[in-house]
Amino acid sequence: MALNQISQQHTSLTKVAIGWLLAVFALLSAQLALANAPPTIDSIAAGGPGQAVVTFTPGLANEFSPITGYRYINDDGTLIDYTLGYTSSQPTAIAIDAAGNVYTANASSNSVSKIAPDGTTSVFDITGRFPIRIAVDAAGNVYTANSRSNDVSKITPDGTSSILASTLYGTAADTADGKFGVHPVAIAVDAAGNVYTANYSSNTVSKITPAGDVTIFGETDVGPAAITLDAAGNVYTANQGLGPIGCRPRDCVNVNNVSKIRPDGAAFILGTTGEVPNGIAVDAAGNVYTSNGLSSNMSKITPDGFSTTSETILTTGVSSAPQGIGSAPQGIAVDAAGNVYMPSWLDDNVTKITPDGTMTILAGTGHGPVAIAIDKAGNIYTANSTYGSVTKIIDSSIATYPATGDTSPITITGLYSGTEYVLSLIAVSGAGESVASNSVSFNNVAAIAPDAPTIDSIRPGAGQLTVAFTPGYDNGSPITSYTASCLRVVGSGRVRINVVGSTSPIAVTSMFNGDTYECFVTATNIFGTGPASATSEPFVVGTFTISEPGAPQITNIEPGDAQVSISVSGADDGGSPITGYNAYCFGERLLLGASPTSPIAVSGLTNGVSYTCAVTATNDLGESPTSATSESFVVGAPDTFVPPPLYGTPRSSICFPLKIAPSCFSSSATSSATPVPTSPLWLLGIMAGLLSLVGFRKLRKA
């Protein structure tokens, strides 16, 4: 009995102990799962370019789950857009891999830029010529369509670049049928790693296997400019016709439609689009969408070929939609919910169009967005051609923007200068995230970018022009580059060409003779790009005229023994190479010198005489106006005797049948004769001398 009681008591104590242990474990678990209390923002101050320094008081900490860091959110109810990174030159296309790395095709530099999620940029410098579009496969291999070398480059994840294949030739049967792949201007890759290119000048689609085998997959309508695939293996191309490339309006063939090519190669026109479709995308239901650059709208084509086009957003240069949404869209993307996104090349923003057709401005971008992509998390990226950047757009409710440090203060990066933010902090720990802190408004004060340059002249030529400009003030930070941007305002499509240079003038090429353009210039330093110059008056490319040179500038005068050496610079050649310089030096007489280059030697000058000089430049059309006249100078050591000018001789004028200003210069004739004295004292002296002579002779006679 006693043993039984002892056993029962032991069992009871064991149950109590287990209960206490479970209670303690539950309390510990609850404590471990308890997130930290939110911090309190005390102040926000501007940091470096695109940065804010946040000072805060931490919330009550969970000692079992220490804070590992902080993230911030924007509470103003909009998306946040910020510059993720910069490319090596002006990007023309964008793609994203599964790890969130962003790639841009940089056509002007034959390169590919890679921007990691943290903004770190690297450049792969080897592609074919003019990589105009880009795609990434599931393994992280990058492909570019190289339109001028008619091939496809492949870049592996380790950066190794090679030419996968030429698009020009398919199988022997393709060649026999006259099917080629000329000028690939768009590219897509399927789940098996097969690459497809839209070939603009041959109206075909090339298919390249991972092994590099090429076939002409199918034919399209005229001028396929964009390409996409659906999950079933169907290929779609947006066909512009011949309008955007190299034709005059009366000669253009504008088809504005979409071709569909089935996996068996059968091709047909699926439906029509707006004017000049330049981007294409397909949703999960098989609906096809195009961005239409010239008509500034979007087209939707259902699987059965029914076409609809959104309202025309740009009408004679005035937007009919709120806030100038979507003018001149370049590229298109669609998300899993069927929302469509288009970057506006002229308005520097992204338009969102919901399935019911509602259009809104989603967010801003960098200058001149020309391509768009969406990652698996729904973040949106644009490639911005004007200044070579990538913009990332994130929903503020899921934003996890970087912040450095886990104690106060922390630095927030990636902010736009001059943008108003409403910021909150969230503490992050192993137990999870705290609720958001208090919200504080902050305007990231614009960094000091350079002032606007001033355009001095624009000289159009055959297929190109030269922009000369005067820089604006650099605001204390040296200017690193200038960008000349020229917009085609009359011609086949609104196209903007941007050329970066280090100094004035900048040559802008790849223009079309007979088309009308307007240009402006911007300057960039480490703080960003400043305001643009005033836009030039419209001008027509191909109406090149030449003229006489502009006046040169005298930069140095070096007198010598009976000669002078004159250095000059800065003469505008008037469109025809300068063939020589003339020098005009004025002292006791006019002396001339000539030379094909600077400096100019003028000889025959008289030592000890003061001279001034002016110079002109010549080309095949004639002679320039004169430069400003130099300061006076004396040649050589003075002679022992310098004869004064002959008294009473009138001054003569020397004039020239040249563009000299002033056209005439006064000079005095010179003589070695002594002056004729006319003073009365001299006369008295002469008379006294004569009288003395007469008296002397009389004394001798006596």
C-alpha positions as CSV (number, residue, x, y, z in Angstrom):
1,M,0.0,0.0,0.0
2,A,2.7,2.4,0.9
3,L,4.6,1.5,-2.2
4,N,1.5,2.1,-4.3
5,Q,1.0,5.5,-2.7
6,I,4.6,6.4,-3.3
7,S,4.2,5.4,-6.9
8,Q,1.0,7.5,-7.4
9,Q,2.7,10.5,-5.8
10,H,5.7,10.1,-8.1
11,T,3.4,9.9,-11.1
12,S,1.6,13.1,-10.0
13,L,4.9,14.9,-9.5
14,T,6.0,13.8,-12.9
15,K,2.8,15.1,-14.5
16,V,3.2,18.4,-12.7
17,A,6.9,18.7,-13.8
18,I,5.9,17.9,-17.4
19,G,3.2,20.5,-17.2
20,W,5.6,23.1,-15.9
21,L,8.1,22.3,-18.7
22,L,5.4,22.5,-21.3
23,A,4.3,25.9,-19.9
24,V,7.8,27.2,-19.9
25,F,8.4,25.9,-23.4
26,A,5.2,27.6,-24.6
27,L,6.3,30.9,-23.0
28,L,9.7,30.6,-24.5
29,S,8.2,29.8,-27.9
30,A,5.9,32.8,-27.6
31,Q,8.8,35.0,-26.7
32,L,10.9,33.7,-29.5
33,A,8.1,34.3,-32.0
34,L,7.4,37.8,-30.7
35,A,8.7,40.3,-33.2
36,N,10.5,43.4,-32.1
37,A,8.5,46.6,-31.4
38,P,8.7,49.2,-34.3
39,P,11.3,51.9,-34.2
40,T,10.5,55.6,-34.1
41,I,12.0,57.9,-36.8
42,D,13.4,61.0,-35.2
43,S,14.7,62.8,-38.3
44,I,15.6,62.3,-42.0
45,A,18.4,64.3,-43.6
46,A,19.9,64.3,-47.2
47,G,23.0,62.2,-47.7
48,G,24.9,61.8,-50.9
49,P,23.4,61.6,-54.3
50,G,20.2,59.5,-54.1
51,Q,20.6,58.9,-50.3
52,A,18.8,59.8,-47.1
53,V,20.2,59.4,-43.5
54,V,17.6,58.2,-41.1
55,T,18.1,58.8,-37.3
56,F,15.7,56.7,-35.2
57,T,15.0,55.3,-31.7
58,P,14.8,51.5,-31.7
59,G,11.6,49.9,-30.4
60,L,11.5,47.4,-27.4
61,A,13.8,44.6,-28.4
62,N,13.1,40.9,-28.1
63,E,16.2,39.7,-26.3
64,F,15.7,36.2,-27.7
65,S,15.6,37.4,-31.3
66,P,17.9,40.3,-31.9
67,I,17.4,42.8,-34.7
68,T,19.4,41.9,-37.8
69,G,18.6,45.0,-39.9
70,Y,16.0,47.5,-41.1
71,R,14.1,48.0,-44.3
72,Y,12.0,51.0,-45.4
73,I,8.8,51.5,-47.2
74,N,7.1,54.4,-49.0
75,D,3.7,55.1,-47.5
76,D,2.4,57.6,-50.0
77,G,0.2,54.9,-51.7
78,T,2.2,54.8,-55.0
79,L,5.0,52.7,-56.4
80,I,8.5,53.7,-55.8
81,D,10.8,54.0,-58.9
82,Y,14.5,54.3,-58.6
83,T,17.7,53.9,-60.6
84,L,18.9,50.4,-60.2
85,G,22.2,51.0,-62.1
86,Y,23.8,52.3,-65.2
87,T,24.8,50.6,-68.4
88,S,28.0,51.0,-70.5
89,S,26.2,53.0,-73.1
90,Q,22.7,53.7,-74.5
91,P,20.7,50.5,-74.0
92,T,18.2,49.3,-76.6
93,A,16.7,46.2,-74.9
94,I,16.3,44.6,-71.5
95,A,15.9,41.1,-70.0
96,I,15.9,39.5,-66.5
97,D,17.1,36.1,-65.3
98,A,15.6,33.9,-62.6
99,A,18.0,35.3,-60.0
100,G,16.9,38.9,-60.6
101,N,20.0,40.0,-62.6
102,V,19.1,42.6,-65.3
103,Y,20.8,42.5,-68.7
104,T,20.7,45.3,-71.4
105,A,21.8,45.1,-75.0
106,N,23.9,48.2,-75.8
107,A,23.7,48.5,-79.6
108,S,26.0,51.5,-80.0
109,S,28.9,49.8,-78.1
110,N,28.4,46.2,-79.2
111,S,28.1,45.1,-75.5
112,V,25.9,43.7,-72.8
113,S,25.6,45.2,-69.3
114,K,24.7,43.1,-66.3
115,I,23.2,44.8,-63.3
116,A,22.9,42.6,-60.1
117,P,20.0,43.1,-57.7
118,D,22.2,45.3,-55.5
119,G,23.0,47.6,-58.4
120,T,26.5,46.3,-59.1
121,T,27.2,46.6,-62.9
122,S,29.5,44.6,-65.1
123,V,29.9,44.8,-68.9
124,F,30.5,42.0,-71.4
125,D,32.2,43.8,-74.4
126,I,32.0,41.1,-77.1
127,T,28.9,40.6,-79.2
128,G,28.1,40.8,-82.9
129,R,27.6,44.2,-84.5
130,F,24.7,46.3,-83.2
131,P,23.0,44.0,-80.6
132,I,19.6,45.5,-80.8
133,R,17.5,43.0,-78.7
134,I,18.3,40.5,-75.9
135,A,16.8,37.4,-74.3
136,V,17.8,35.1,-71.4
137,D,17.1,31.3,-71.1
138,A,16.3,29.3,-68.0
139,A,20.0,28.4,-67.4
140,G,21.0,32.1,-67.4
141,N,22.5,32.2,-70.8
142,V,22.1,35.5,-72.5
143,Y,21.4,36.0,-76.3
144,T,21.5,39.1,-78.5
145,A,20.2,39.7,-82.0
146,N,22.9,41.4,-83.9
147,S,21.2,43.2,-86.7
148,R,24.2,44.5,-88.6
149,S,26.3,41.3,-88.5
150,N,23.2,39.0,-89.1
151,D,24.0,36.7,-86.2
152,V,23.2,35.8,-82.6
153,S,25.7,36.1,-79.7
154,K,25.5,33.8,-76.7
155,I,27.0,34.8,-73.3
156,T,27.2,32.1,-70.6
157,P,26.7,32.9,-66.9
158,D,30.5,33.1,-66.5
159,G,30.7,35.8,-69.1
160,T,32.1,33.7,-72.0
161,S,30.8,35.2,-75.3
162,S,30.5,33.4,-78.7
163,I,28.6,33.6,-81.9
164,L,25.9,30.9,-81.6
165,A,25.0,31.0,-85.3
166,S,24.4,33.2,-88.3
167,T,20.8,33.9,-89.1
168,L,21.4,34.4,-92.8
169,Y,21.2,30.8,-94.0
170,G,19.0,28.0,-92.9
171,T,18.9,24.6,-94.4
172,A,19.8,23.9,-98.0
173,A,16.1,23.6,-98.7
174,D,15.6,27.1,-97.2
175,T,18.3,28.5,-99.4
176,A,16.8,26.8,-102.5
177,D,13.5,28.4,-101.7
178,G,15.1,31.8,-101.3
179,K,14.5,32.0,-97.6
180,F,17.1,33.9,-95.6
181,G,17.4,35.6,-92.2
182,V,18.5,39.2,-93.0
183,H,18.8,41.8,-90.2
184,P,17.6,40.1,-87.1
185,V,16.0,42.9,-85.0
186,A,14.2,40.9,-82.3
187,I,14.9,37.7,-80.3
188,A,13.1,35.2,-78.0
189,V,14.0,31.9,-76.5
190,D,11.8,28.9,-75.6
191,A,11.9,26.6,-72.6
192,A,14.1,24.1,-74.5
193,G,16.7,26.7,-75.2
194,N,15.8,27.2,-78.9
195,V,16.4,30.8,-80.1
196,Y,14.1,32.6,-82.5
197,T,14.9,35.9,-84.4
198,A,12.6,38.2,-86.3
199,N,14.5,39.1,-89.5
200,Y,13.3,42.6,-90.6
201,S,14.7,42.7,-94.1
202,S,13.8,39.2,-95.3
203,N,10.3,38.9,-93.5
204,T,11.2,35.6,-91.9
205,V,11.8,34.0,-88.5
206,S,15.0,32.0,-87.9
207,K,15.2,29.1,-85.4
208,I,18.5,28.2,-83.8
209,T,18.9,25.1,-81.7
210,P,21.2,25.0,-78.6
211,A,23.7,23.2,-80.9
212,G,23.7,26.1,-83.4
213,D,21.7,24.5,-86.1
214,V,19.6,27.0,-88.1
215,T,16.4,26.7,-90.0
216,I,14.0,29.3,-91.4
217,F,11.1,28.6,-89.1
218,G,8.5,30.5,-91.0
219,E,7.6,33.6,-93.0
220,T,5.9,36.8,-91.8
221,D,4.3,39.9,-93.2
222,V,6.6,42.8,-94.2
223,G,9.0,44.2,-91.6
224,P,8.8,42.0,-88.5
225,A,10.1,44.2,-85.7
226,A,9.3,42.3,-82.5
227,I,8.8,38.7,-81.5
228,T,7.3,36.6,-78.7
229,L,6.4,33.0,-77.9
230,D,3.5,31.3,-76.1
231,A,3.6,28.2,-74.0
232,A,2.4,26.0,-76.8
233,G,5.3,27.0,-79.1
234,N,3.5,29.4,-81.3
235,V,5.6,32.4,-82.5
236,Y,4.2,35.9,-83.0
237,T,5.8,38.9,-84.7
238,A,4.7,42.5,-84.8
239,N,5.1,43.7,-88.4
240,Q,5.7,47.3,-89.1
241,G,6.2,47.3,-92.9
242,L,9.1,49.3,-94.3
243,G,8.1,52.7,-92.7
244,P,10.6,53.1,-89.9
245,I,13.7,52.1,-91.8
246,G,15.1,54.0,-94.8
247,C,12.1,54.9,-96.9
248,R,10.3,58.1,-97.8
249,P,6.6,58.2,-96.8
250,R,5.4,57.8,-100.4
251,D,7.5,54.7,-100.8
252,C,6.7,53.0,-97.5
253,V,4.7,49.8,-97.0
254,N,3.0,50.1,-93.6
255,V,1.3,46.8,-92.8
256,N,0.7,47.2,-89.0
257,N,-0.3,43.6,-88.1
258,V,0.7,40.5,-86.2
259,S,1.9,37.2,-87.8
260,K,1.4,33.9,-86.0
261,I,3.6,30.9,-86.9
262,R,2.5,27.5,-85.5
263,P,5.1,24.9,-84.4
264,D,4.7,23.2,-87.8
265,G,5.8,26.4,-89.6
266,A,2.3,27.3,-90.9
267,A,2.0,31.1,-90.8
268,F,-0.9,33.5,-91.1
269,I,-1.9,37.1,-90.2
270,L,-3.6,36.9,-86.8
271,G,-4.9,40.5,-86.6
272,T,-4.2,44.2,-87.2
273,T,-2.5,46.7,-84.9
274,G,-2.1,50.5,-84.5
275,E,0.6,52.3,-86.4
276,V,4.2,51.1,-86.2
277,P,4.0,48.3,-83.6
278,N,7.4,48.0,-81.9
279,G,6.8,45.6,-79.0
280,I,4.8,42.5,-78.6
281,A,3.7,40.3,-75.6
282,V,1.3,37.4,-75.0
283,D,-0.6,36.5,-71.9
284,A,-1.5,33.1,-70.4
285,A,-4.8,33.0,-72.2
286,G,-3.2,33.5,-75.6
287,N,-4.1,37.2,-76.1
288,V,-1.5,39.1,-78.0
289,Y,-0.6,42.8,-77.2
290,T,1.4,45.3,-79.2
291,S,2.8,48.7,-78.3
292,N,2.3,51.1,-81.3
293,G,4.9,53.8,-81.4
294,L,3.5,56.1,-84.0
295,S,-0.2,56.0,-83.0
296,S,0.7,56.0,-79.3
297,N,-1.7,53.3,-78.2
298,M,-2.0,49.6,-77.5
299,S,-3.6,46.8,-79.6
300,K,-5.0,43.5,-78.2
301,I,-5.7,40.5,-80.5
302,T,-7.6,37.6,-79.1
303,P,-6.7,34.0,-80.0
304,D,-9.4,33.9,-82.6
305,G,-8.0,37.1,-84.3
306,F,-10.4,39.7,-83.0
307,S,-8.4,43.0,-82.8
308,T,-9.1,46.0,-80.6
309,T,-7.0,49.1,-80.1
310,S,-6.9,51.4,-77.1
311,E,-7.7,55.1,-77.5
312,T,-5.1,57.2,-79.3
313,I,-3.2,58.9,-76.5
314,L,-1.3,61.4,-78.5
315,T,-3.1,63.7,-81.0
316,T,-1.1,66.3,-82.9
317,G,1.3,66.5,-80.0
318,V,-1.3,67.0,-77.3
319,S,-2.2,64.1,-74.9
320,S,-5.9,63.3,-74.6
321,A,-5.3,61.1,-71.6
322,P,-4.6,62.4,-68.1
323,Q,-1.1,63.6,-67.5
324,G,0.3,62.7,-70.9
325,I,0.1,59.0,-70.5
326,G,2.0,56.8,-72.9
327,S,3.0,59.0,-75.8
328,A,5.4,57.1,-78.2
329,P,5.4,53.8,-76.3
330,Q,8.5,51.6,-76.9
331,G,8.0,48.0,-75.9
332,I,5.4,46.1,-73.9
333,A,5.0,43.6,-71.1
334,V,2.1,41.8,-69.5
335,D,1.9,40.3,-65.9
336,A,0.2,37.2,-64.6
337,A,-3.0,39.2,-63.9
338,G,-3.3,40.4,-67.4
339,N,-2.2,44.0,-66.7
340,V,-0.2,45.5,-69.6
341,Y,2.7,47.9,-69.1
342,M,4.3,50.2,-71.7
343,P,7.2,52.6,-71.3
344,S,6.6,56.1,-72.7
345,W,9.7,57.2,-74.6
346,L,8.7,60.9,-74.7
347,D,7.0,61.2,-71.3
348,D,9.6,59.2,-69.3
349,N,7.0,57.0,-67.4
350,V,5.3,53.7,-67.6
351,T,1.6,53.3,-68.5
352,K,-0.4,50.5,-66.9
353,I,-3.6,49.3,-68.7
354,T,-5.8,46.9,-66.7
355,P,-7.9,44.1,-68.3
356,D,-10.9,46.4,-68.3
357,G,-9.0,49.1,-70.3
358,T,-8.3,51.6,-67.5
359,M,-5.1,53.5,-68.1
360,T,-2.9,55.1,-65.4
361,I,0.6,56.3,-65.0
362,L,2.3,53.6,-63.0
363,A,5.6,55.5,-62.1
364,G,8.3,57.6,-63.6
365,T,11.5,56.2,-65.3
366,G,14.8,57.5,-66.4
367,H,15.1,59.6,-69.6
368,G,14.0,57.9,-72.9
369,P,12.8,54.4,-71.8
370,V,12.9,52.1,-74.8
371,A,12.3,48.6,-73.4
372,I,10.5,47.0,-70.4
373,A,10.6,43.7,-68.5
374,I,8.9,42.2,-65.4
375,D,10.6,39.8,-63.0
376,K,8.9,36.8,-61.2
377,A,8.1,39.0,-58.1
378,G,6.2,41.5,-60.3
379,N,8.9,44.2,-60.2
380,I,9.1,46.3,-63.4
381,Y,12.3,47.4,-65.1
382,T,12.9,49.8,-67.9
383,A,16.0,50.4,-70.1
384,N,16.5,54.2,-70.5
385,S,18.4,55.1,-73.6
386,T,19.2,58.8,-73.1
387,Y,21.6,58.5,-70.1
388,G,22.2,54.7,-70.1
389,S,20.3,53.6,-67.0
390,V,17.9,51.0,-65.7
391,T,14.9,52.0,-63.6
392,K,13.3,49.5,-61.1
393,I,9.7,50.0,-60.0
394,I,8.4,48.2,-56.9
395,D,5.1,48.2,-55.1
396,S,5.5,50.2,-51.9
397,S,3.6,47.5,-49.9
398,I,6.3,44.9,-50.7
399,A,9.3,47.2,-50.9
400,T,12.5,45.9,-49.4
401,Y,14.8,48.7,-50.3
402,P,18.4,48.5,-49.1
403,A,19.5,50.3,-45.9
404,T,23.0,50.1,-44.5
405,G,23.6,49.2,-40.8
406,D,21.5,47.8,-38.0
407,T,21.8,50.7,-35.6
408,S,20.8,54.4,-35.8
409,P,21.5,56.2,-38.1
410,I,21.1,54.2,-41.3
411,T,21.6,55.3,-44.9
412,I,18.9,54.6,-47.4
413,T,20.1,54.5,-51.0
414,G,18.6,54.4,-54.5
415,L,16.4,57.5,-54.1
416,Y,15.5,59.9,-56.9
417,S,16.8,63.4,-56.4
418,G,14.0,65.9,-56.1
419,T,11.4,63.3,-55.3
420,E,9.0,63.5,-52.3
421,Y,8.9,60.3,-50.2
422,V,6.9,59.3,-47.1
423,L,9.2,56.9,-45.3
424,S,8.7,54.3,-42.6
425,L,11.1,51.9,-41.0
426,I,10.5,48.2,-40.2
427,A,12.8,46.2,-37.9
428,V,13.8,42.7,-39.2
429,S,14.8,39.8,-36.9
430,G,14.7,36.0,-36.9
431,A,11.2,36.3,-35.4
432,G,9.9,38.2,-38.3
433,E,9.3,41.9,-39.0
434,S,7.9,44.6,-36.8
435,V,5.0,46.8,-37.8
436,A,6.0,49.9,-39.6
437,S,7.3,52.9,-37.7
438,N,5.8,56.4,-37.8
439,S,5.9,58.0,-41.3
440,V,8.1,61.0,-42.1
441,S,8.0,63.0,-45.3
442,F,11.3,63.6,-47.0
443,N,12.2,65.4,-50.2
444,N,15.5,64.2,-51.5
445,V,16.9,67.5,-52.5
446,A,18.2,67.5,-56.0
447,A,21.9,67.1,-56.3
448,I,23.8,69.9,-58.1
449,A,23.9,68.8,-61.7
450,P,25.4,71.0,-64.4
451,D,23.5,74.0,-65.8
452,A,22.1,73.7,-69.3
453,P,24.5,74.1,-72.2
454,T,23.8,76.7,-75.0
455,I,23.6,75.5,-78.6
456,D,25.8,77.7,-80.8
457,S,25.2,76.1,-84.2
458,I,23.8,73.0,-85.9
459,R,25.4,72.1,-89.2
460,P,23.4,69.3,-91.0
461,G,25.1,67.1,-93.5
462,A,24.4,63.9,-95.5
463,G,22.8,61.5,-93.0
464,Q,24.3,63.4,-90.0
465,L,24.8,66.7,-88.3
466,T,27.2,68.4,-86.0
467,V,26.0,70.2,-82.9
468,A,28.3,72.9,-81.5
469,F,27.5,74.2,-78.0
470,T,28.9,76.2,-75.1
471,P,28.8,74.4,-71.7
472,G,26.9,75.7,-68.8
473,Y,28.3,76.1,-65.3
474,D,29.3,72.8,-63.7
475,N,28.1,73.8,-60.2
476,G,31.3,72.8,-58.6
477,S,31.5,69.2,-60.0
478,P,33.4,68.7,-63.3
479,I,31.2,67.8,-66.3
480,T,31.9,64.2,-67.3
481,S,29.9,64.0,-70.5
482,Y,27.5,65.7,-72.8
483,T,24.5,64.2,-74.7
484,A,23.2,65.6,-78.0
485,S,19.6,64.4,-78.5
486,C,17.9,64.9,-81.9
487,L,14.2,64.1,-82.4
488,R,12.8,63.4,-85.8
489,V,9.7,65.5,-86.0
490,V,8.9,65.2,-89.7
491,G,9.5,61.8,-91.4
492,S,8.7,58.2,-91.0
493,G,8.1,57.8,-87.2
494,R,9.2,59.8,-84.2
495,V,12.7,58.6,-83.5
496,R,15.2,60.1,-81.0
497,I,18.9,59.7,-81.5
498,N,21.2,60.3,-78.5
499,V,25.0,60.6,-78.9
500,V,27.3,61.1,-75.9
501,G,30.5,63.1,-76.2
502,S,33.2,64.6,-74.0
503,T,33.3,68.1,-75.6
504,S,31.8,70.3,-78.3
505,P,31.0,69.7,-81.1
506,I,29.2,66.3,-81.1
507,A,28.5,64.5,-84.4
508,V,25.1,62.8,-84.6
509,T,24.9,60.1,-87.3
510,S,22.4,57.5,-88.5
511,M,19.9,60.2,-89.6
512,F,17.7,60.2,-92.7
513,N,18.2,62.7,-95.5
514,G,15.1,64.8,-96.1
515,D,13.7,64.3,-92.6
516,T,13.3,67.2,-90.2
517,Y,14.9,67.1,-86.7
518,E,15.1,69.2,-83.6
519,C,18.0,68.9,-81.1
520,F,19.0,69.7,-77.6
521,V,22.1,69.1,-75.4
522,T,22.5,68.1,-71.8
523,A,25.5,67.9,-69.5
524,T,26.2,65.3,-66.8
525,N,28.4,65.2,-63.7
526,I,28.7,62.8,-60.8
527,F,25.4,64.2,-59.3
528,G,23.4,63.6,-62.5
529,T,22.3,65.2,-65.7
530,G,21.2,68.8,-65.7
531,P,18.5,70.6,-67.6
532,A,18.5,70.5,-71.4
533,S,19.4,73.4,-73.5
534,A,16.8,75.2,-75.5
535,T,15.6,73.0,-78.3
536,S,16.9,74.1,-81.7
537,E,14.9,75.3,-84.6
538,P,13.7,72.5,-86.9
539,F,16.2,71.7,-89.7
540,V,16.3,69.2,-92.6
541,V,19.1,66.7,-92.8
542,G,20.7,66.3,-96.2
543,T,20.5,69.9,-97.1
544,F,24.1,70.5,-96.3
545,T,25.6,73.8,-97.5
546,I,29.2,75.1,-97.0
547,S,30.4,78.6,-96.5
548,E,33.5,80.6,-95.8
549,P,35.2,79.9,-92.5
550,G,34.4,81.7,-89.3
551,A,36.9,84.2,-88.0
552,P,39.9,82.6,-86.2
553,Q,41.3,83.7,-82.9
554,I,44.9,84.9,-82.2
555,T,46.2,82.8,-79.4
556,N,49.8,83.9,-79.3
557,I,52.2,86.5,-80.7
558,E,56.0,85.9,-80.7
559,P,58.0,88.8,-82.0
560,G,61.5,88.0,-83.4
561,D,64.3,89.7,-85.4
562,A,62.4,91.6,-88.1
563,Q,59.6,89.1,-88.0
564,V,56.7,87.7,-86.0
565,S,55.1,84.3,-85.4
566,I,51.3,84.3,-85.0
567,S,49.4,81.3,-83.5
568,V,45.7,80.9,-84.2
569,S,42.8,78.6,-83.4
570,G,39.0,78.2,-83.2
571,A,37.9,78.9,-86.8
572,D,34.7,77.2,-87.8
573,D,35.6,75.6,-91.2
574,G,32.1,76.4,-92.6
575,G,31.7,72.8,-93.7
576,S,34.8,72.8,-95.9
577,P,38.3,72.1,-94.6
578,I,40.4,75.1,-93.9
579,T,43.2,75.4,-96.5
580,G,45.2,78.2,-95.0
581,Y,45.6,81.3,-92.9
582,N,46.5,84.9,-93.8
583,A,48.1,87.4,-91.5
584,Y,48.0,91.2,-91.9
585,C,50.4,93.3,-89.8
586,F,50.3,97.1,-89.7
587,G,53.1,99.4,-88.6
588,E,55.0,101.8,-90.8
589,R,53.6,99.9,-93.7
590,L,51.4,96.8,-94.4
591,L,53.1,93.4,-94.4
592,L,51.5,90.1,-95.2
593,G,52.1,86.5,-94.3
594,A,50.4,83.2,-95.2
595,S,50.6,79.5,-94.0
596,P,48.5,76.4,-94.5
597,T,48.6,75.8,-90.7
598,S,49.2,77.7,-87.5
599,P,51.5,79.4,-86.7
600,I,51.9,82.1,-89.4
601,A,55.3,83.8,-90.0
602,V,55.4,87.4,-91.2
603,S,58.8,88.7,-92.2
604,G,60.2,92.0,-93.4
605,L,59.2,93.9,-90.3
606,T,61.4,96.8,-89.1
607,N,63.0,96.3,-85.7
608,G,62.0,98.8,-83.1
609,V,58.7,99.6,-84.8
610,S,55.4,99.0,-83.1
611,Y,52.9,96.6,-85.0
612,T,49.4,95.2,-84.7
613,C,48.2,92.1,-86.6
614,A,44.9,90.5,-87.7
615,V,44.4,87.0,-89.3
616,T,41.9,85.3,-91.6
617,A,41.2,81.7,-92.5
618,T,40.4,80.4,-96.0
619,N,38.7,77.4,-97.5
620,D,37.5,76.5,-101.0
621,L,34.7,79.0,-100.8
622,G,36.7,82.0,-99.7
623,E,38.2,84.0,-96.9
624,S,36.8,84.5,-93.4
625,P,36.2,87.8,-91.6
626,T,39.3,89.0,-89.7
627,S,40.0,88.1,-86.2
628,A,40.2,90.7,-83.5
629,T,43.3,92.9,-83.9
630,S,46.2,91.9,-81.6
631,E,47.7,94.1,-78.9
632,S,50.6,96.2,-80.2
633,F,54.1,94.8,-80.1
634,V,57.6,95.9,-81.0
635,V,59.8,93.7,-83.3
636,G,63.5,93.1,-82.5
637,A,66.0,95.6,-80.9
638,P,65.7,99.3,-81.9
639,D,68.1,100.6,-84.6
640,T,70.6,103.4,-83.7
641,F,68.6,105.8,-85.8
642,V,64.9,105.7,-86.8
643,P,64.0,108.4,-89.3
644,P,60.9,110.3,-88.4
645,P,58.1,110.6,-90.9
646,L,58.4,113.4,-93.5
647,Y,56.5,116.4,-92.2
648,G,53.6,117.7,-94.2
649,T,53.1,114.4,-96.1
650,P,49.4,113.5,-96.0
651,R,48.4,110.1,-94.5
652,S,47.1,107.5,-96.9
653,S,44.6,104.7,-96.3
654,I,45.2,101.1,-97.2
655,C,42.0,99.1,-98.2
656,F,41.6,95.5,-99.1
657,P,39.0,93.7,-101.3
658,L,38.6,91.1,-98.4
659,K,36.3,90.5,-95.5
660,I,38.4,92.6,-93.1
661,A,36.7,94.6,-90.4
662,P,37.5,97.5,-90.4
663,S,38.1,97.4,-94.2
664,C,40.6,100.2,-94.3
665,F,43.7,100.9,-92.2
666,S,45.6,104.2,-92.0
667,S,49.3,104.3,-92.7
668,S,51.9,107.0,-93.2
669,A,54.6,107.2,-95.9
670,T,58.1,107.2,-94.5
671,S,61.3,108.9,-95.6
672,S,64.9,109.1,-94.4
673,A,65.1,112.9,-95.1
674,T,65.5,115.2,-92.2
675,P,62.7,117.6,-91.4
676,V,62.7,121.2,-92.7
677,P,63.0,123.5,-89.6
678,T,60.6,126.4,-89.5
679,S,61.3,127.9,-86.1
680,P,62.1,131.7,-86.0
681,L,65.1,131.0,-83.7
682,W,66.6,128.9,-86.4
683,L,66.1,131.7,-88.9
684,L,67.9,134.2,-86.6
685,G,70.8,131.7,-86.3
686,I,71.1,131.4,-90.0
687,M,71.1,135.2,-90.5
688,A,73.7,135.6,-87.8
689,G,75.8,133.0,-89.5
690,L,75.6,134.7,-92.9
691,L,76.5,138.1,-91.3
692,S,79.5,136.5,-89.6
693,L,80.6,134.9,-92.9
694,V,80.3,138.3,-94.7
695,G,82.3,140.0,-91.9
696,F,85.0,137.3,-92.0
697,R,85.5,137.7,-95.7
698,K,85.8,141.5,-95.4
699,L,88.5,141.1,-92.7
700,R,90.5,138.9,-95.1
701,K,90.2,141.4,-97.9
702,A,91.4,144.1,-95.6
